[in-house]
Amino acid sequence: MVERKLHFLFTAPRYHTNQHFAVKALLDTGHEVSFLALRRGQSEVYDALHPIVLGESFVLGLWRQMRSLKPDVVIVRNPHSAYGMLSAIAAKSVGASVIFYSQSPLHRQLKWWKRRLIHQFPTWTARIKWITPVLGSPDQYPPAFEALRYVPFVMEPKTAPAQKQWFRGDTVNVLCIGKFQRRKNHRLFLQAVARLSKGYRMRATIIGECTTVEHQHVLAKLREYCADLRLDDRVCFRINLPFADVQREYPRHDLFVLPSRDEPAAVSILEAMAHTLPVICSDSNGTKCYIRPGENGFVFRTDDPKDLAKDMERVISDRNRLVEMGARGYQLVVSEHAPSKYVRTILAIAGGPG
């Protein structure tokens, strides 16, 4: 029997790059995809599609677009927001199936009033279709509620282990990516680089967005700090690179470090794994669940420069192990984050009761 092709509509504040490969996976398998956003971001990529931008006065535009597009399935980001709730109502008004999408962990401790709400309306909550790319703590907590499904970010494999070129210039090249904000912890990363560069041949590249006054201030302080640590010849700053240029930087490096705190769900970890890089992130990063410590990377204690340096040293001190860890990360992308697996999962959820 020929599989019916569906029209998927995503609604979200903006077309974030962490949804690019999900959209592309659906398009590549013959489904129709539209995207309604409130605004454009600075680092978006439109290779798969161009979102329809509604602007701040979105109410009438949302209803008009929903009636015009007539989607089969609407994936609603942040259902608790005004835009998310209106998106769900508008979707139901045209007979579409609704899937809520948030980045709250699947396994987490619920506040008492949320637990009571679920117990009060068990039939209603069981019928909700809700997905998250964040696993949470399965060893500590049960799933937050029955209908919530873990659907990890999707990623296309990029640089296979056999194609990877390692240690350019006989140096371990470390990559760090993040907007120039304090919570991204670039300063912590520089402290670890300064500590390790005394004993190892290594260079670091920091790629970041600098589009606001805050970004400019943080970047200026980082450059000063880099000079104070005498790392000017070891650290390179790359500013406001387009998405495609950022992707070309991954295979030129050997290790990826994301030192930020309180990161809800970072897709850059997967991007690095897709290019056969070992990965390191903090334990307050939602997508730390994509790292299997000791296999494809490590998870360090948030805001702890010594723990970060220790984990970085565990990788760069043994180049053979580093290469093996990079290959393992690539294998995990292929097995756990494949576009085909994502499409099958979304179709199964969309086709269920609700």
N, C-alpha and C positions, 0 to 999 in steps of 0.2 A: 504494500500500500504506500502511495506517495505521501510523504510528510507534508502537512499543510504549512505554508509559509505565513508567518505572522507579522504584524506591524507593531513594533515595540516603540514606545515613547518614554524617554527619560525626562524627568523634571528635577532640576537641581539649581542651587544658587548660581553655579557657573559650570562650564564644561571642563572639569578638572582632568588632568592627564591620567589620573588613576582610573578613569572610566574609558579612556581611549581604546584600550585593547578589548574591553568588554563590548563596546560598540562595534569595533572592527570584526570581532569574532562572529557576531550576529549577522553583520553584513556579508561576510565571506561565506556564510552558509545559506545565503539567499533570502534572509529575512529583511524586511524593511525597517529602518530605524530613523526616528526623529528625536530631536533634543530641544527642550524648552528651558532656557536659562534666564536668570534675572539680569546678569551682567557678563561682560567679558573679563577674563583674567589676563595677566601679563605673560604667562608662560604656557599658554594653551597650544595645542596642535590640532590642525584641521585636515589632516591627511585622509581621515575616514569620512568625516562630514562636517558641515558648518552648522553650529547651533542657531536656533531662532532666539534672539535676545529680546525679551519682553520689556526690560527696564523696570524701574521702581513702581510705576503705575501699571501693575501687571494683571489686575483682576479681570478687566474686560478682555484684554489680549489673551489671557489664559483660556477663557471660555470660548472665544472665537476660534483659537487655534485647535482646541480640543474637538470642537464640532466640525471643523474643517478637515482635520487629519483623520479622525475616527479610528484611533488605534485599537488593537486587540488587547495589548498589555501595556500598562503604565507602571514604570518603576519610579517610585517617589522617594527622593532623598529628603532626609530630615522631616519625617511625617509630623513631628510635634510643632513645627514652625507654621506660621500663617500660610505661607506659600505651599508647604507640604500638605496641609489639611485641605486647602482649596483645590489643590491638584487631585487629591483622592476623590473629593466630591464631584469635581468636573469629570473625572474619568468614569466614575460610576454612572453619571448622567448620560453618557454615551454608550454604556454597556460594556466598558472595558474591564478586564481583570486587573486588580491592583496588587503590586508587590511593594511593600515598604522596604527602604534601604537605609540603614544607619550604620555607624561605626562603633556602636556599643558592643562590648564583648559578649559572646554567647554564654560563656560560663562566668558568672559574676554574682556578687551578693546584691540582692534587690533591696531597696528601701521598703520599710514596712507598709507604706501606703500603696506601693506598687504591687506588693505581694497580696494585699487585701483586695485590690481591684481585680487581680487575676482570679482569686478564689471566688469573688462575687459573681464574675461573669465568665466561667470556664468555657462554655460553649462558644461564646463570641471570640474570646482570645484564641481558642484552638483553630478557628476558621481564618484568622489573620494570616496572610502570607508576608513573611518578614525575613530579610536576609542581612547578614553582616559579614565583612571580611576579617573580623577579629575573633579569634578563638577564645581568648581569655585564659582562665585558670581551671582546666578540667580536673586537676588533682585536688582542688579546694572546694569548688562549687558545682552544682548541677546546672543544666541549661536554665537560663532566666525564665523562659516560659516555653511551652510545648511547640508553638508554631515557629519559633525563631530558628533559622537554618544558617549554618556556617557555609558561606560560599566565598572562598579566598579570591583575592585579586587574580585576574587572568593575565598571562604574560606569554608572548611569543619567544621561543628560544632564538638567540641571536648569534653569539660567537661560541661555537662548539669547542670542547677541549682540544680536539685535534687541530683546530685553526688558531688557537690562542698563542700569541707571542708574549713570552714572559721576560721580565726583568730587563727592560730596555736600558742600555747604558750600564749593565751589570748592577742595577739598583732596584730596590723594592719601591715601586711607585704606588703611593697611597692616594686615594681619591675621597674627597668629602664634598657633599652637595647640600645646599640649604640656603634659604633666604637669609639675608644679613639681619637677623633678629637675635636678641640675647638668648632666648630659649633654645636656639639652634646649637648653642654651646661650641662655637668655633674656637673660642679662647681655650676651652678644655682640651680640644683636639690639638691646638698648638702646644700646650703644656706637655702632652704625651709625645708629640713629635720631637720637642726639644730634649726630652728625657732619653728617647730611644736613638736619636741621631748621633749621640755620643758613641754608641757602640755598634751601629749598623749603617750600612750604605742605604740611604733611603731619601726619597723626595716626596713632597706632598703637593697636591693641587686642590684648591678650594674653589668650587664653582658656586656662585650665588647670585640671587636677584637683588638689584639695588635700584629701586624705583621710588622710594619715599625718603623723607627727611630722616626718619628713624634708621632706615637701611644705611644711608650715607654716614650717619654718626657712628653706627656700629662698625662699619667697614673701616672708617678712619682710625678708630681705636684699635681694631685688629691689626692694621698695618703698623701702628706704633708699637703694639705689643710684639709683633713679629720681629721688628727691628731691635727691640730691647732684648729679645731672646737670641739675637744674632742668627736668625733663620732666613734672612733675605735671599740667600743663595740656595735654600732648601725648599722654600714654599712659594708657589705661584698662585695668584688670585686671577680667576677668570670671571668676568662680570657680564650678566645679562645675555647669556648664550641662548640662541634659539634651541628648541627641543631637539631638532635633528643634530645639531652640533654637540649637545650634551650626550646624546647617544653614542656619538663617535668617540667621546672621551673614555667611556668605560673600557673598551678593549685595549687602550693604551696604558692601563694601570693594572696593578696586581692585587690590590686589596681595597675594599670599600668600607669606610667608617661613617656611621651616622650617629654623632654624639648627642643629638638633641634630647631634651627632656619633654615629657608629656606630649609625645607625638601620637595623635589618635590612630593613624593608620598610614604608614609611609610605604609608597609603592617603589621608591628608589632602591630599597633592599632587593626587590625582585628584579628590577632592571639590571642591577649589578650581577645577580646570580645568573641571569640570562646571558651574560657575557663571560661566564666562568670565573667570577671573582668571589673569593671568600668574603664574608660580610660580618660586621660588628655593629651592634646598636645597644642602646640603653634598655634597662628593664622597665622603663615607663613608656616604651614604644609599643603601640597596639599590635603591630605586625612582627613583633619579636617571635611570634609563633611560627614564622616562616624560617626561623633559624633553628637548626638542631645542633646545640652546643657540642663542640668537639668534632662535628662532622663537616659542616659547611660554614662555620663561624662561631662567634661567641656573643654572649649578652652580659654587659658590664653593669655595675651599680650606678644609677643615675647620679651625675654631678661628682663622681669620684675619679679624679685624674689618675690616681695610682692604679685603680682597678682597670681603667681604660688602657693605660700603658702596659699593664700586665697582660691583658688579652691581646693587644696588638703584638707584643713581644712573642707570645705563644704561637702566633702565625708567622711573623717575619723571621724568627730565629731558625726555622727549618724550612728551607725553600721547597724541598720535596713534599713536605706535608702541606705547605701552602698550595701547591699545584693540585694535590689530591683533594683538598677542601674545595677549591674552585670547581673541579670536575663534579664533585658531589652536589654542589649548589645547582649546577646546570642540570644534572639528572633530576633534581627535585622540581625544577621548573617544568621539565618535560612530563613528569609523572603526576604532579599535584596541581599545576597551574595552566595546563594546556587549554587553548581556546576551545577545542572540541569538548572537553570535559565541562567547561563552563556552560556551553550552549546546551548540552544534555541536561545539566542540572536546572538551568533556568526554564527550559521547556517543561521539565517534570513539575517544577513548582507552579508555573503558570497554568498547567493543565489540571491541577488539583482543585478540590472544592474551595469555594470562597466567594 
